[in-house]
Amino acid sequence: MPSDAAKRRKEERAAKRAAKGFTVSKPKPGCECCDDVGHPAEATPSSGPGSADAAVAAAAEEVTVRFPPSLTSRQRAVLHAVAERHGVPHSSSGDGEARRITLGRGAEVVDVDAVGTDVATADEAICELLETHLGLSRDDARRAFDAPPPTTKTARGTAEPKRGTAPAVKGADVTVEAFVSRTRALLELERAAEVEQSEAVLKGMSAETAQRRGRALLGLRCVDLRGGLLGKTVVTLELASRKTTQTPPLPPHKLSPHDVVCVRPGKGDTCGEPLCTGVVYRVRDTAVEIAVDDLPERSLEGNLKVERLANETSHRRLVQALDRVGRAPCSAGDPGGNVGVGAALVDVMFGNIPPRFHAAAGALHKTVNPGLDASQIDAVAHALGAADVALIHGPPGTGKTTAVVEYVTQEVARGSRVLCCAASNVAVDNLVERLMRSRGDALSKLGSGAQAKIVRIGHPARLLESVLDASLEAQVLKSDNSALARDCEKECRELRRVLLKLDPRKDRTARNDARRELRRLAKEEKARQRKAVDEVIGGSNALCRTR
């Protein structure tokens, strides 16, 4: 049962809401909510800040306040900061002009329709809402809104310079060589641990145990070999034993797209050379498809098994990136022009030289998105004026992604090519969706040169359906070279069917001839696919992918 103190707080808030005409959504009768569970009785509150924060946090467990999309990015940033300081759950949802912030997570939902037409009135209304529903002192809220925007401090204690001027820089505490050496050693330790863990799991483990733990699939057979993207061979495996004509489902496993796996004979240990090694391309209920670089030398006949291996792709790419960073200082002044894309950037990032800004180049005369506020326009102009690097930061819900979309569109209108990276597929897809939606406005406001030709690089199985048309694979399939590659793939498919029917002992010569022809066709198919990919990427001006 709720305590007397909790009931009293609830009744006081209800009376204030009724007097001010706020809309309150109540839970349906019979459903469980935090008001029905109740809170422990509290002693008479003291005047200290700790008890005040506890009361605010307790109120946030009973009520949810949803603010309107009309709030400015500054107001949303202040609300996020206030909520974080007092332990109140907070989140943002929606894009652009529809973005709104929510405080609290209680069962009673308060929908605020509007907070005022001007900034001063809106700030005061928000302070009143915080006091009414969350018990936050109005004076504390006013101080948060009246405080000047925080300035970024440099290591020397001076405020960050204005946009268009180069800040004073301090050299990094580590040299490029020391950074590369230390990071490489850590990467090797990480890789060794992953490989050791993977091998330890399979070493000495029976095949049946490996399958029970989801690291292997047993009793498979090859049912199809076909050409895939970039000339790879896709091997389709299903369960060999079946009691009916229908294909049985695979047993429980942990294989997923992009996993590195190997295919071995069904009988034998795990120490021998595998028949082939590849990457899981697609997983269905009844089959698993594996993309391999080349057609296996040995036959994929009979009973087979698949084992998951340690993935070294990420490690290899990180090491390659480190090598480029390590070569950058010596290649930056190479008269032969052997300079990496980011060679000049290394000196800036390690504090050896200040970043360069061109004020004239950063002027933003016309925006594609009319809903940008002053801070977003300034951020976009700051990025446009950067010759080396620009940093835009802010709390959740302040419109960083909206600013990035505007920046990319403006750079495309200048004739630049932009590489857009994010940490997750969801973040990249969100950016692609918004770039696709803004293309029409960009065309009408900035001219034909602002038309973004977007290519989303990534595994199709991991992309949102709404961005599949922008994916590299979808655009490659529309090219002429891809059509020629598909003709090669059809011939390869026919040859593979013939190859599967030939007896390994009696038809050795015919099998060898078929393999040679398959290699020739696969090579031609891969070359055609490479040309198709080069055409699509070369014709794009906005490449989007994960880091």
Backbone torsions as a table, in degrees:
resi	resn	phi	psi	omega
1	MET	NA	144.5	177.9
2	PRO	-65.7	145.5	178.7
3	SER	-73.5	164.8	178.4
4	ASP	-61.6	-38.8	-179.7
5	ALA	-63.1	-41.9	-179.9
6	ALA	-66.1	-41.6	178.2
7	LYS	-62.5	-41.9	-178.5
8	ARG	-62.3	-43.4	178.5
9	ARG	-62.7	-40.7	-179.0
10	LYS	-64.1	-43.2	-179.7
11	GLU	-65.7	-38.7	179.0
12	GLU	-63.4	-43.7	179.6
13	ARG	-65.0	-40.7	-179.6
14	ALA	-62.1	-40.3	179.7
15	ALA	-65.4	-41.2	179.2
16	LYS	-65.4	-40.7	179.7
17	ARG	-64.4	-42.5	-178.9
18	ALA	-63.2	-38.5	-179.6
19	ALA	-67.9	-31.0	-177.0
20	LYS	-97.3	-4.9	174.6
21	GLY	78.7	26.0	178.4
22	PHE	-76.9	149.4	178.3
23	THR	-86.3	126.8	-178.9
24	VAL	-120.9	125.8	176.2
25	SER	-95.5	117.6	-178.7
26	LYS	-97.3	150.5	179.5
27	PRO	-69.1	154.0	179.2
28	LYS	-67.2	147.4	179.6
29	PRO	-59.1	137.7	176.9
30	GLY	92.2	-16.1	-179.4
31	CYS	-85.5	149.0	-178.4
32	GLU	-81.1	140.3	175.9
33	CYS	-152.6	171.1	-175.0
34	CYS	-67.7	-24.4	178.2
35	ASP	-68.8	-32.7	179.0
36	ASP	-73.8	-29.7	-179.9
37	VAL	-73.9	-41.7	177.8
38	GLY	88.3	169.4	-179.2
39	HIS	-125.3	152.9	-180.0
40	PRO	-64.3	149.8	179.9
41	ALA	-63.6	142.5	-177.7
42	GLU	-110.5	149.1	173.2
43	ALA	-75.3	169.8	178.0
44	THR	-58.4	121.7	-173.6
45	PRO	-64.5	143.6	175.8
46	SER	-88.8	176.8	-178.9
47	SER	-89.5	4.4	-178.1
48	GLY	-74.9	158.1	-177.9
49	PRO	-67.9	-27.8	-179.1
50	GLY	-63.2	-45.2	179.6
51	SER	-67.6	-34.7	178.1
52	ALA	-64.7	-44.4	177.6
53	ASP	-62.3	-38.5	179.4
54	ALA	-63.8	-40.3	179.2
55	ALA	-65.8	-39.6	178.7
56	VAL	-65.1	-44.5	179.8
57	ALA	-63.7	-37.9	179.1
58	ALA	-65.8	-40.8	178.2
59	ALA	-63.7	-35.5	-179.9
60	ALA	-66.5	-20.6	176.9
61	GLU	-80.3	-12.5	-177.1
62	GLU	-106.4	-20.0	-174.9
63	VAL	-137.1	149.4	173.8
64	THR	-121.5	123.1	-179.1
65	VAL	-108.4	120.0	179.5
66	ARG	-106.9	115.0	-178.3
67	PHE	-85.5	155.6	-176.5
68	PRO	-74.9	160.3	178.2
69	PRO	-67.4	-10.5	-176.2
70	SER	-73.6	-7.1	178.4
71	LEU	-63.3	145.3	176.1
72	THR	-79.3	166.1	178.6
73	SER	-63.4	-32.8	177.4
74	ARG	-65.1	-43.1	179.8
75	GLN	-65.0	-40.1	177.5
76	ARG	-64.5	-40.8	179.5
77	ALA	-63.3	-41.5	178.6
78	VAL	-64.9	-41.6	178.7
79	LEU	-62.7	-42.4	176.9
80	HIS	-61.0	-43.4	-178.6
81	ALA	-65.7	-43.0	178.9
82	VAL	-63.0	-45.0	179.6
83	ALA	-62.2	-42.4	179.9
84	GLU	-63.9	-39.4	-177.1
85	ARG	-68.4	-32.1	-176.0
86	HIS	-102.9	7.3	176.9
87	GLY	73.8	30.0	-179.9
88	VAL	-97.7	127.1	176.7
89	PRO	-59.1	137.1	-178.4
90	HIS	-145.6	148.9	-179.8
91	SER	-156.9	163.1	176.0
92	SER	-126.0	150.3	178.3
93	SER	-146.0	158.2	180.0
94	GLY	89.8	166.0	-178.9
95	ASP	-121.4	148.7	172.3
96	GLY	57.1	-128.5	-176.5
97	GLU	-70.5	-14.3	-179.7
98	ALA	-93.8	5.5	-176.4
99	ARG	-73.9	135.2	179.9
100	ARG	-141.1	155.0	-176.2
101	ILE	-110.8	144.7	-179.6
102	THR	-125.3	132.8	176.4
103	LEU	-116.8	139.4	178.8
104	GLY	87.9	169.8	178.1
105	ARG	-146.4	31.2	179.9
106	GLY	-80.3	172.6	-178.2
107	ALA	-75.6	-30.1	178.0
108	GLU	-81.5	122.9	-176.1
109	VAL	-108.8	125.0	177.7
110	VAL	-108.3	115.0	177.5
111	ASP	-96.2	116.0	-179.9
112	VAL	-93.6	120.9	-176.7
113	ASP	-78.3	-39.4	-177.7
114	ALA	-157.9	156.4	-179.2
115	VAL	-123.7	-2.0	179.9
116	GLY	136.4	157.3	-176.2
117	THR	-90.1	-26.3	178.1
118	ASP	-116.5	166.8	-172.8
119	VAL	-62.5	-47.1	-176.8
120	ALA	-61.8	-46.3	179.0
121	THR	-62.4	-42.1	-179.2
122	ALA	-64.7	-43.2	179.3
123	ASP	-60.6	-44.4	-179.4
124	GLU	-65.7	-38.2	178.6
125	ALA	-65.2	-39.4	178.5
126	ILE	-64.7	-42.1	178.2
127	CYS	-59.7	-40.0	178.7
128	GLU	-66.0	-40.7	177.8
129	LEU	-62.4	-42.6	179.7
130	LEU	-62.3	-37.9	179.2
131	GLU	-72.0	-42.2	-175.6
132	THR	-66.5	-45.2	-170.8
133	HIS	-99.4	-28.1	-176.8
134	LEU	-115.2	-3.6	178.3
135	GLY	72.6	18.9	180.0
136	LEU	-81.2	132.6	-180.0
137	SER	-55.0	131.1	-179.4
138	ARG	-64.8	-32.8	178.1
139	ASP	-65.6	-40.9	177.3
140	ASP	-62.7	-41.8	179.7
141	ALA	-65.6	-40.1	179.5
142	ARG	-62.5	-40.6	-179.6
143	ARG	-62.2	-36.9	179.2
144	ALA	-65.3	-39.5	-179.1
145	PHE	-78.2	-28.6	-178.5
146	ASP	-83.3	-15.8	-177.6
147	ALA	-65.8	142.3	178.4
148	PRO	-68.9	155.3	177.4
149	PRO	-57.3	137.7	-179.4
150	PRO	-66.1	142.4	176.0
151	THR	-102.8	141.8	179.1
152	THR	-77.7	131.7	-179.5
153	LYS	-100.5	138.9	175.8
154	THR	-87.5	176.3	-179.4
155	ALA	-63.3	-22.0	-179.5
156	ARG	-89.6	-1.7	176.6
157	GLY	85.9	11.2	179.5
158	THR	-101.2	153.4	-179.2
159	ALA	-68.3	152.9	179.6
160	GLU	-62.6	134.5	-177.8
161	PRO	-66.5	163.4	179.6
162	LYS	-68.6	160.5	178.9
163	ARG	-59.7	139.0	178.3
164	GLY	95.2	-3.7	176.4
165	THR	-117.3	149.4	-178.3
166	ALA	-83.8	125.6	-179.5
167	PRO	-74.8	157.3	173.0
168	ALA	-68.6	137.0	-176.5
169	VAL	-119.4	153.7	176.7
170	LYS	-119.8	133.9	-178.7
171	GLY	-58.9	147.4	179.7
172	ALA	-65.3	155.2	-179.7
173	ASP	-76.9	-3.6	-178.3
174	VAL	-136.0	145.4	177.3
175	THR	-79.9	165.0	178.8
176	VAL	-61.9	-43.6	-177.8
177	GLU	-62.5	-43.5	-179.5
178	ALA	-66.7	-38.8	178.8
179	PHE	-62.8	-46.3	-179.0
180	VAL	-63.8	-43.9	-178.4
181	SER	-63.3	-46.5	-178.5
182	ARG	-66.3	-44.8	-178.6
183	THR	-65.9	-39.0	178.0
184	ARG	-62.0	-42.1	179.1
185	ALA	-61.9	-41.4	178.8
186	LEU	-66.5	-38.4	177.9
187	LEU	-64.3	-39.6	178.5
188	GLU	-65.6	-39.1	177.2
189	LEU	-63.3	-41.8	179.2
190	GLU	-64.3	-44.3	179.7
191	ARG	-63.6	-45.3	-179.6
192	ALA	-60.7	-38.7	179.3
193	ALA	-66.1	-40.9	179.7
194	GLU	-65.9	-44.2	179.1
195	VAL	-64.1	-43.5	-179.5
196	GLU	-62.1	-41.1	178.9
197	GLN	-65.0	-42.7	-179.2
198	SER	-64.1	-44.6	-179.7
199	GLU	-69.0	-35.4	-179.6
200	ALA	-65.2	-33.4	-179.8
201	VAL	-67.2	-41.0	-176.6
202	LEU	-88.0	-24.1	-176.0
203	LYS	-66.8	127.2	178.5
204	GLY	72.5	6.7	-178.8
205	MET	-99.6	133.8	177.6
206	SER	-67.0	156.4	-179.4
207	ALA	-60.8	-36.7	-179.7
208	GLU	-65.5	-39.2	178.1
209	THR	-66.5	-40.9	178.5
210	ALA	-61.0	-37.7	179.1
211	GLN	-70.0	-39.5	179.2
212	ARG	-62.8	-32.6	179.9
213	ARG	-86.7	4.2	174.6
214	GLY	81.8	8.0	-176.2
215	ARG	-97.2	-1.9	-179.3
216	ALA	-151.3	160.1	173.2
217	LEU	-128.5	129.3	-175.8
218	LEU	-112.2	166.8	173.7
219	GLY	62.9	42.0	-178.4
220	LEU	-102.9	164.5	172.9
221	ARG	-141.2	151.6	178.9
222	CYS	-83.1	122.2	-179.0
223	VAL	-109.6	-12.5	-179.2
224	ASP	-162.0	145.4	171.8
225	LEU	-130.8	122.8	-178.7
226	ARG	-143.8	161.8	177.2
227	GLY	-77.1	146.6	179.3
228	GLY	-125.7	-168.0	-179.2
229	LEU	-61.4	138.1	179.7
230	LEU	63.4	28.4	173.8
231	GLY	77.3	9.6	178.6
232	LYS	-74.1	155.1	176.4
233	THR	-97.3	126.9	-179.8
234	VAL	-100.6	118.6	-179.3
235	VAL	-99.0	123.2	179.2
236	THR	-103.5	125.0	-177.5
237	LEU	-120.7	135.8	175.4
238	GLU	-130.0	169.6	177.2
239	LEU	-66.0	136.5	-176.2
240	ALA	-76.4	-42.2	-176.9
241	SER	-89.3	134.3	178.3
242	ARG	-148.6	140.0	-178.3
243	LYS	-90.6	-19.6	178.9
244	THR	-126.5	-179.9	179.1
245	THR	-74.1	-19.3	179.6
246	GLN	-78.5	147.0	179.3
247	THR	-73.4	123.8	-178.0
248	PRO	-72.8	153.1	177.8
249	PRO	-71.3	153.6	177.5
250	LEU	-71.2	150.3	176.0
251	PRO	-68.1	165.9	178.9
252	PRO	-56.7	136.9	-179.2
253	HIS	-154.6	175.0	-178.2
254	LYS	-118.2	19.1	179.1
255	LEU	-76.2	139.9	178.8
256	SER	-146.0	161.1	179.6
257	PRO	-53.0	140.3	-179.8
258	HIS	84.3	-4.5	174.0
259	ASP	-68.1	139.9	175.7
260	VAL	-87.8	126.9	-175.8
261	VAL	-136.2	166.6	172.3
262	CYS	-131.1	153.1	178.4
263	VAL	-110.2	127.4	-179.5
264	ARG	-126.7	161.8	172.3
265	PRO	-60.8	147.8	-176.7
266	GLY	-61.9	-30.0	178.7
267	LYS	-107.4	137.2	-180.0
268	GLY	125.9	167.7	-177.7
269	ASP	-83.0	179.4	-177.9
270	THR	-94.5	5.5	-176.1
271	CYS	-91.7	-17.4	-177.7
272	GLY	-74.5	173.0	178.4
273	GLU	-70.4	128.1	179.8
274	PRO	-70.7	159.4	176.4
275	LEU	-66.2	-38.3	176.5
276	CYS	-163.3	158.7	178.0
277	THR	-128.2	139.1	-178.7
278	GLY	-161.4	-162.3	-177.8
279	VAL	-121.5	137.6	177.7
280	VAL	-63.7	120.7	-177.8
281	TYR	-91.3	-44.4	-179.4
282	ARG	-153.3	144.9	177.4
283	VAL	-121.9	122.8	175.5
284	ARG	-115.3	175.2	-179.2
285	ASP	-62.6	-34.5	-173.2
286	THR	-112.0	-3.7	-175.0
287	ALA	-153.7	158.5	173.3
288	VAL	-127.3	134.7	-179.0
289	GLU	-110.8	132.1	-176.6
290	ILE	-122.0	127.2	178.5
291	ALA	-93.6	120.3	179.2
292	VAL	-117.2	151.7	-176.7
293	ASP	-68.2	-42.0	-176.7
294	ASP	-132.6	156.1	176.5
295	LEU	-63.4	130.5	-179.0
296	PRO	-56.2	139.8	178.9
297	GLU	-67.7	-38.6	-179.8
298	ARG	-94.1	159.0	-176.0
299	SER	-68.8	144.1	175.1
300	LEU	-99.5	41.3	-180.0
301	GLU	-93.6	162.2	176.0
302	GLY	81.0	-165.5	-177.3
303	ASN	-76.9	131.2	-176.2
304	LEU	-128.4	163.0	174.0
305	LYS	-140.3	153.1	-179.7
306	VAL	-118.1	133.3	178.2
307	GLU	-123.3	139.7	178.4
308	ARG	-85.2	135.5	-178.0
309	LEU	-112.3	169.4	174.3
310	ALA	-68.5	135.2	-178.5
311	ASN	-88.1	113.5	-178.8
312	GLU	-102.2	5.3	-178.5
313	THR	-62.4	-48.4	-179.1
314	SER	-62.5	-41.1	179.5
315	HIS	-62.6	-43.8	-178.4
316	ARG	-63.2	-41.5	-179.9
317	ARG	-67.9	-38.1	178.3
318	LEU	-64.9	-40.1	178.9
319	VAL	-65.4	-41.2	178.2
320	GLN	-62.6	-40.8	178.0
321	ALA	-64.8	-39.6	177.3
322	LEU	-62.7	-41.0	178.8
323	ASP	-59.8	-40.5	179.5
324	ARG	-65.9	-39.7	177.8
325	VAL	-64.2	-41.0	179.7
326	GLY	-66.4	-30.5	179.8
327	ARG	-84.9	-14.0	-172.9
328	ALA	-59.1	-46.1	-177.8
329	PRO	-59.6	-36.7	-179.0
330	CYS	-83.9	-24.2	-178.2
331	SER	-87.6	-15.3	-176.8
332	ALA	-63.1	-32.3	179.9
333	GLY	-105.7	21.1	-178.7
334	ASP	-71.3	117.6	-179.1
335	PRO	-66.3	-19.0	179.3
336	GLY	-77.4	-5.0	176.8
337	GLY	82.8	15.7	-179.7
338	ASN	-82.8	68.6	-175.1
339	VAL	-115.6	130.7	176.7
340	GLY	-70.1	165.6	-177.3
341	VAL	-59.4	-38.9	-177.2
342	GLY	-107.2	21.4	-175.5
343	ALA	-61.4	-47.3	-178.3
344	ALA	-68.5	-20.4	-177.5
345	LEU	-75.3	-23.1	-176.7
346	VAL	-62.2	-44.8	178.9
347	ASP	-60.2	-37.5	179.0
348	VAL	-67.5	-46.8	-176.2
349	MET	-67.4	-28.1	178.4
350	PHE	-93.6	9.9	173.3
351	GLY	75.4	16.5	-179.8
352	ASN	-79.0	-31.0	176.1
353	ILE	-137.1	152.6	-179.7
354	PRO	-76.3	151.7	174.7
355	PRO	-67.5	148.1	-177.0
356	ARG	-100.5	141.5	178.1
357	PHE	-132.6	138.8	177.6
358	HIS	-115.0	105.4	-175.1
359	ALA	-60.0	-41.5	-177.7
360	ALA	-65.1	-39.4	-178.7
361	ALA	-68.7	-22.6	-176.8
362	GLY	-89.9	1.0	-179.7
363	ALA	-64.9	130.5	-178.5
364	LEU	-110.3	97.1	-174.8
365	HIS	-83.8	-32.0	-176.4
366	LYS	-143.5	132.1	179.6
367	THR	-105.3	149.5	176.2
368	VAL	-79.8	-40.9	-179.9
369	ASN	-93.5	111.1	-178.5
370	PRO	-71.0	-12.1	-177.1
371	GLY	-87.9	3.8	179.5
372	LEU	-66.6	136.9	174.5
373	ASP	-90.5	-178.6	-174.3
374	ALA	-62.6	-39.6	-178.1
375	SER	-67.5	-37.1	179.0
376	GLN	-69.9	-39.9	177.4
377	ILE	-63.0	-41.3	179.3
378	ASP	-65.9	-38.8	179.4
379	ALA	-64.5	-42.8	179.7
380	VAL	-65.1	-43.4	179.0
381	ALA	-64.1	-37.4	177.6
382	HIS	-61.4	-44.8	-179.9
383	ALA	-67.5	-39.0	179.9
384	LEU	-65.9	-28.0	-179.7
385	GLY	-86.4	-4.3	-177.3
386	ALA	-81.6	129.3	176.5
387	ALA	-91.2	-22.1	-177.2
388	ASP	-119.8	-63.8	-176.9
389	VAL	-152.0	146.0	175.6
390	ALA	-136.7	142.7	-179.0
391	LEU	-119.0	123.8	175.1
392	ILE	-116.2	121.9	-178.4
393	HIS	-135.3	159.0	179.6
394	GLY	175.4	162.9	179.9
395	PRO	-66.6	169.3	176.9
396	PRO	-60.5	142.7	175.0
397	GLY	85.1	6.2	-178.1
398	THR	-93.7	3.3	173.0
399	GLY	90.5	30.9	179.5
400	LYS	-66.5	-44.5	-179.5
401	THR	-63.6	-39.1	176.9
402	THR	-60.4	-41.0	178.0
403	ALA	-66.2	-38.8	179.9
404	VAL	-64.5	-41.5	177.4
405	VAL	-60.0	-43.4	178.3
406	GLU	-63.6	-42.7	-179.1
407	TYR	-62.2	-46.1	-179.6
408	VAL	-61.3	-42.9	-179.9
409	THR	-63.0	-42.1	179.3
410	GLN	-65.7	-39.5	178.3
411	GLU	-65.4	-40.0	177.8
412	VAL	-62.8	-40.2	178.8
413	ALA	-63.6	-27.2	176.8
414	ARG	-75.5	-13.9	-175.7
415	GLY	98.7	11.5	-179.8
416	SER	-84.4	159.3	169.9
417	ARG	-108.6	134.0	-170.9
418	VAL	-120.7	133.2	172.3
419	LEU	-104.3	117.6	-178.0
420	CYS	-106.6	119.6	-178.2
421	CYS	-124.0	147.8	174.5
422	ALA	-145.4	169.2	-172.8
423	ALA	-78.9	-20.3	-176.5
424	SER	-135.2	158.9	177.5
425	ASN	-64.1	-36.4	-179.5
426	VAL	-63.9	-42.1	-179.9
427	ALA	-65.1	-41.1	179.3
428	VAL	-66.2	-44.8	-179.8
429	ASP	-62.5	-37.4	177.4
430	ASN	-61.6	-42.1	178.2
431	LEU	-65.8	-42.4	179.7
432	VAL	-62.3	-44.0	179.0
433	GLU	-57.0	-45.0	-176.4
434	ARG	-73.3	-32.9	174.6
435	LEU	-66.0	-39.3	179.2
436	MET	-65.1	-38.3	-179.8
437	ARG	-70.4	-29.4	-175.7
438	SER	-86.6	-4.4	-175.7
439	ARG	-62.8	-38.5	-179.8
440	GLY	-64.5	-45.0	178.7
441	ASP	-64.1	-39.3	179.8
442	ALA	-63.2	-39.3	-179.2
443	LEU	-64.8	-40.8	-176.3
444	SER	-77.7	-28.8	-174.4
445	LYS	-98.4	-31.9	-175.5
446	LEU	-113.9	-4.3	178.9
447	GLY	96.8	174.9	-175.0
448	SER	-63.7	-26.3	-179.6
449	GLY	-67.9	-14.9	-178.7
450	ALA	-89.5	2.3	-178.9
451	GLN	-70.1	112.7	-178.0
452	ALA	-77.4	125.7	174.8
453	LYS	-100.9	95.5	-168.7
454	ILE	-91.5	136.4	172.5
455	VAL	-128.3	120.2	178.1
456	ARG	-95.9	112.0	-179.5
457	ILE	-93.4	125.7	-179.8
458	GLY	163.4	164.0	179.8
459	HIS	-65.8	125.7	-177.5
460	PRO	-55.7	-30.8	-178.8
461	ALA	-67.3	-17.6	-177.0
462	ARG	-106.3	6.9	-178.1
463	LEU	-99.7	152.3	173.2
464	LEU	-68.5	147.9	-178.1
465	GLU	-60.7	-30.8	-176.6
466	SER	-69.8	-16.8	-178.3
467	VAL	-112.7	7.6	-177.3
468	LEU	-62.7	-34.2	179.5
469	ASP	-63.4	-26.4	179.5
470	ALA	-88.9	-3.1	-176.0
471	SER	-69.5	152.9	179.4
472	LEU	-59.3	-44.2	-176.5
473	GLU	-62.7	-42.8	-178.9
474	ALA	-64.3	-39.8	-179.2
475	GLN	-74.7	-32.3	177.6
476	VAL	-65.0	-38.4	-177.9
477	LEU	-63.5	-19.8	-178.6
478	LYS	-88.2	-6.7	-174.7
479	SER	-84.6	160.0	179.7
480	ASP	-66.9	-40.8	179.6
481	ASN	-63.6	-33.0	177.6
482	SER	-67.8	-35.7	177.1
483	ALA	-63.9	-41.2	176.6
484	LEU	-65.7	-36.9	177.8
485	ALA	-64.5	-35.8	178.7
486	ARG	-67.0	-33.2	175.3
487	ASP	-62.6	-42.8	176.9
488	CYS	-61.8	-39.1	-178.3
489	GLU	-64.8	-36.4	178.9
490	LYS	-64.2	-42.4	177.9
491	GLU	-64.2	-39.0	177.9
492	CYS	-63.2	-39.6	-179.3
493	ARG	-62.4	-42.8	179.3
494	GLU	-64.0	-42.3	178.8
495	LEU	-63.7	-37.2	179.6
496	ARG	-67.1	-37.4	176.9
497	ARG	-63.6	-41.3	176.8
498	VAL	-63.8	-41.3	-177.3
499	LEU	-63.3	-38.7	-179.4
500	LEU	-67.5	-25.9	-179.1
501	LYS	-85.8	-19.6	-178.4
502	LEU	-73.6	139.9	179.0
503	ASP	-76.3	128.4	-178.1
504	PRO	-59.4	-26.1	-176.6
505	ARG	-95.0	-45.0	-173.8
506	LYS	-82.0	-33.8	-173.5
507	ASP	-110.8	45.0	-175.7
508	ARG	-64.3	-42.5	-179.0
509	THR	-64.4	-45.4	179.9
510	ALA	-63.1	-37.6	179.3
511	ARG	-65.7	-41.6	179.3
512	ASN	-64.3	-40.7	177.6
513	ASP	-63.4	-41.2	-180.0
514	ALA	-65.2	-38.4	178.8
515	ARG	-64.9	-41.3	178.6
516	ARG	-63.0	-41.7	179.0
517	GLU	-67.2	-36.8	177.6
518	LEU	-62.8	-41.8	179.3
519	ARG	-63.6	-39.9	-179.9
520	ARG	-65.3	-46.2	179.5
521	LEU	-65.3	-39.5	179.4
522	ALA	-63.9	-37.8	178.5
523	LYS	-65.3	-42.8	178.8
524	GLU	-66.4	-40.7	178.9
525	GLU	-61.6	-43.1	180.0
526	LYS	-63.8	-40.4	179.3
527	ALA	-63.9	-41.8	178.9
528	ARG	-64.1	-41.7	179.6
529	GLN	-65.4	-38.4	177.9
530	ARG	-61.2	-42.9	178.3
531	LYS	-63.7	-39.9	179.4
532	ALA	-64.0	-42.1	178.7
533	VAL	-64.8	-43.6	179.5
534	ASP	-61.3	-38.2	179.3
535	GLU	-64.6	-43.7	-177.8
536	VAL	-67.6	-48.4	-178.5
537	ILE	-67.7	-39.9	179.1
538	GLY	-64.1	-29.1	-179.6
539	GLY	-89.8	1.6	-178.6
540	SER	-93.4	160.2	172.8
541	ASN	-129.9	3.5	175.2
542	ALA	-143.7	98.2	178.5
543	LEU	-95.0	129.0	-176.4
544	CYS	-124.6	129.4	-179.7
545	ARG	-162.3	168.5	174.8
546	THR	-78.1	161.3	-179.6
547	ARG	-72.1	NA	NA
